[in-house]
Amino acid sequence: MMMWFGYGFIPLLLFYVLPIAFVIWAILTFIKLQKQKVELMKELVSKLDTIDLTGKEVNPTKDETQDTIS
């Protein structure tokens, strides 16, 4: 029982608990950054879809979009 309150608790905390907590934090941070990148890319794609090669905005009508989809 003395191990948990003596010198045994500190190595347990340093070598097992803290690395696991750091790995979980790093994974969650990475996932959050990837979600932000995906949202940014979706926004860029939607903006690029409305611009043709000359730089003018293009607003396709409903009929044109359905012809290209089918």
Z-matrix of the N, CA and C atoms (Angstrom, degrees):
N
C 1 1.449
C 2 1.518 1 110.92
N 3 1.308 2 116.70 1 -29.01
C 4 1.465 3 120.79 2 179.97
C 5 1.530 4 111.55 3 -64.90
N 6 1.340 5 116.17 4 -23.98
C 7 1.466 6 119.88 5 -178.40
C 8 1.532 7 111.63 6 -61.90
N 9 1.315 8 118.18 7 -38.72
C 10 1.460 9 120.98 8 -177.65
C 11 1.527 10 112.22 9 -70.04
N 12 1.317 11 116.79 10 -27.21
C 13 1.451 12 119.48 11 -177.94
C 14 1.526 13 112.33 12 -102.33
N 15 1.315 14 117.11 13 -12.06
C 16 1.461 15 120.43 14 -178.52
C 17 1.518 16 111.08 15 -97.19
N 18 1.308 17 115.41 16 -135.34
C 19 1.459 18 121.27 17 -177.22
C 20 1.527 19 113.33 18 -78.10
N 21 1.288 20 119.16 19 -10.06
C 22 1.458 21 121.89 20 -178.72
C 23 1.515 22 113.87 21 -76.32
N 24 1.307 23 117.14 22 -25.38
C 25 1.462 24 120.40 23 -178.09
C 26 1.526 25 112.18 24 -74.46
N 27 1.323 26 117.04 25 -37.42
C 28 1.472 27 121.16 26 -177.94
C 29 1.529 28 111.65 27 -65.36
N 30 1.339 29 119.93 28 -48.00
C 31 1.477 30 118.25 29 176.00
C 32 1.522 31 112.69 30 -62.46
N 33 1.324 32 116.99 31 -36.77
C 34 1.460 33 119.80 32 176.87
C 35 1.516 34 110.78 33 -59.07
N 36 1.311 35 116.81 34 -44.23
C 37 1.453 36 121.66 35 179.25
C 38 1.521 37 111.63 36 -67.79
N 39 1.322 38 116.99 37 -45.47
C 40 1.464 39 121.06 38 -175.54
C 41 1.517 40 113.42 39 -71.48
N 42 1.316 41 117.41 40 -38.41
C 43 1.460 42 119.69 41 -172.47
C 44 1.515 43 114.71 42 -97.29
N 45 1.305 44 119.28 43 -14.02
C 46 1.458 45 120.91 44 -178.45
C 47 1.526 46 113.32 45 -121.30
N 48 1.300 47 117.74 46 -51.93
C 49 1.462 48 120.73 47 -172.52
C 50 1.522 49 111.38 48 -75.47
N 51 1.302 50 118.38 49 -48.74
C 52 1.470 51 120.75 50 -177.54
C 53 1.536 52 113.39 51 -64.43
N 54 1.339 53 119.91 52 -43.90
C 55 1.475 54 118.27 53 176.76
C 56 1.530 55 112.98 54 -61.95
N 57 1.328 56 116.72 55 -38.90
C 58 1.466 57 119.23 56 178.66
C 59 1.524 58 110.28 57 -65.06
N 60 1.320 59 116.95 58 -41.96
C 61 1.463 60 120.77 59 177.77
C 62 1.529 61 110.79 60 -63.62
N 63 1.320 62 117.54 61 -39.51
C 64 1.467 63 120.87 62 179.02
C 65 1.526 64 111.09 63 -65.68
N 66 1.319 65 117.63 64 -42.19
C 67 1.464 66 121.05 65 179.63
C 68 1.523 67 110.18 66 -63.63
N 69 1.314 68 117.45 67 -43.07
C 70 1.469 69 120.76 68 178.16
C 71 1.520 70 110.38 69 -62.71
N 72 1.339 71 117.48 70 -43.62
C 73 1.463 72 120.97 71 178.39
C 74 1.525 73 110.95 72 -62.29
N 75 1.333 74 117.56 73 -42.94
C 76 1.465 75 121.16 74 -179.20
C 77 1.527 76 110.85 75 -64.65
N 78 1.317 77 117.40 76 -40.83
C 79 1.467 78 120.54 77 179.47
C 80 1.526 79 110.59 78 -65.23
N 81 1.326 80 117.29 79 -44.81
C 82 1.468 81 120.22 80 179.31
C 83 1.530 82 111.46 81 -63.92
N 84 1.324 83 117.36 82 -38.72
C 85 1.459 84 120.93 83 177.31
C 86 1.523 85 110.88 84 -64.67
N 87 1.329 86 117.19 85 -42.43
C 88 1.460 87 121.73 86 178.95
C 89 1.527 88 110.81 87 -62.66
N 90 1.322 89 117.42 88 -43.60
C 91 1.464 90 121.07 89 179.37
C 92 1.528 91 110.34 90 -63.60
N 93 1.322 92 117.18 91 -40.51
C 94 1.464 93 120.72 92 179.24
C 95 1.531 94 110.56 93 -63.55
N 96 1.327 95 117.17 94 -43.15
C 97 1.462 96 120.48 95 179.05
C 98 1.525 97 111.24 96 -64.86
N 99 1.321 98 117.48 97 -38.93
C 100 1.459 99 120.21 98 178.49
C 101 1.522 100 111.40 99 -65.19
N 102 1.318 101 117.63 100 -38.17
C 103 1.464 102 120.73 101 177.18
C 104 1.522 103 110.88 102 -63.74
N 105 1.341 104 116.63 103 -39.65
C 106 1.453 105 120.31 104 178.25
C 107 1.522 106 110.58 105 -65.52
N 108 1.324 107 117.54 106 -39.58
C 109 1.465 108 120.66 107 178.68
C 110 1.521 109 111.26 108 -65.30
N 111 1.329 110 116.60 109 -39.82
C 112 1.462 111 120.43 110 179.24
C 113 1.519 112 110.30 111 -64.06
N 114 1.324 113 117.20 112 -43.57
C 115 1.466 114 120.51 113 178.75
C 116 1.528 115 111.04 114 -62.67
N 117 1.323 116 117.17 115 -40.65
C 118 1.461 117 120.98 116 178.08
C 119 1.522 118 110.90 117 -63.71
N 120 1.325 119 116.57 118 -42.89
C 121 1.468 120 119.96 119 179.21
C 122 1.528 121 111.38 120 -65.02
N 123 1.336 122 117.05 121 -40.43
C 124 1.468 123 119.91 122 177.65
C 125 1.519 124 110.46 123 -61.89
N 126 1.331 125 116.95 124 -40.45
C 127 1.464 126 120.65 125 178.68
C 128 1.526 127 111.15 126 -65.11
N 129 1.321 128 116.38 127 -42.30
C 130 1.471 129 119.54 128 178.39
C 131 1.517 130 111.69 129 -64.15
N 132 1.315 131 117.36 130 -42.37
C 133 1.459 132 120.65 131 179.61
C 134 1.518 133 110.82 132 -63.31
N 135 1.323 134 117.41 133 -41.79
C 136 1.459 135 119.25 134 -179.81
C 137 1.528 136 111.07 135 -65.78
N 138 1.335 137 116.91 136 -34.16
C 139 1.462 138 119.35 137 177.68
C 140 1.522 139 111.02 138 -72.90
N 141 1.328 140 117.15 139 -38.42
C 142 1.461 141 120.08 140 179.47
C 143 1.516 142 112.18 141 -69.73
N 144 1.317 143 117.73 142 -27.07
C 145 1.461 144 120.92 143 177.81
C 146 1.523 145 111.81 144 -66.64
N 147 1.309 146 117.85 145 -23.27
C 148 1.460 147 119.94 146 -177.74
C 149 1.530 148 112.33 147 -94.51
N 150 1.327 149 118.55 148 3.39
C 151 1.467 150 121.91 149 -178.65
C 152 1.521 151 108.96 150 -121.45
N 153 1.353 152 116.99 151 131.72
C 154 1.460 153 119.04 152 176.19
C 155 1.533 154 109.46 153 -90.81
N 156 1.307 155 117.84 154 -173.34
C 157 1.469 156 121.50 155 -174.45
C 158 1.528 157 113.22 156 -68.13
N 159 1.313 158 118.25 157 -21.06
C 160 1.460 159 120.33 158 179.75
C 161 1.519 160 111.72 159 -86.00
N 162 1.310 161 117.84 160 -5.93
C 163 1.451 162 121.37 161 179.45
C 164 1.513 163 113.95 162 92.96
N 165 1.332 164 115.99 163 -0.51
C 166 1.458 165 119.31 164 178.95
C 167 1.522 166 109.52 165 -85.94
N 168 1.327 167 115.55 166 146.82
C 169 1.458 168 119.61 167 178.25
C 170 1.513 169 110.07 168 -72.73
N 171 1.300 170 114.62 169 138.93
C 172 1.456 171 121.28 170 179.11
C 173 1.514 172 107.78 171 -119.70
N 174 1.310 173 115.68 172 127.79
C 175 1.464 174 120.49 173 176.30
C 176 1.521 175 107.60 174 -118.44
N 177 1.341 176 117.20 175 92.70
C 178 1.468 177 118.51 176 -178.42
C 179 1.522 178 110.86 177 -65.62
N 180 1.317 179 113.84 178 144.11
C 181 1.462 180 117.87 179 177.30
C 182 1.517 181 109.22 180 -76.74
N 183 1.288 182 115.69 181 168.83
C 184 1.458 183 120.87 182 -177.56
C 185 1.528 184 111.05 183 -62.77
N 186 1.332 185 118.06 184 -37.03
C 187 1.463 186 122.07 185 -178.89
C 188 1.526 187 110.96 186 -66.72
N 189 1.336 188 117.90 187 -41.08
C 190 1.463 189 121.32 188 -179.38
C 191 1.524 190 111.24 189 -64.43
N 192 1.302 191 117.05 190 -40.66
C 193 1.461 192 118.94 191 -178.42
C 194 1.517 193 111.24 192 -69.17
N 195 1.331 194 118.09 193 -35.46
C 196 1.446 195 120.18 194 179.34
C 197 1.512 196 110.95 195 -71.23
N 198 1.352 197 118.55 196 -32.51
C 199 1.461 198 120.74 197 177.92
C 200 1.527 199 110.76 198 -66.33
N 201 1.336 200 117.68 199 -38.27
C 202 1.448 201 119.44 200 -178.23
C 203 1.530 202 112.29 201 -76.14
N 204 1.318 203 117.12 202 -25.17
C 205 1.463 204 120.44 203 -178.87
C 206 1.527 205 110.35 204 -76.60
N 207 1.339 206 117.53 205 -42.02
C 208 1.470 207 119.04 206 -175.05
C 209 1.499 208 113.19 207 -82.21
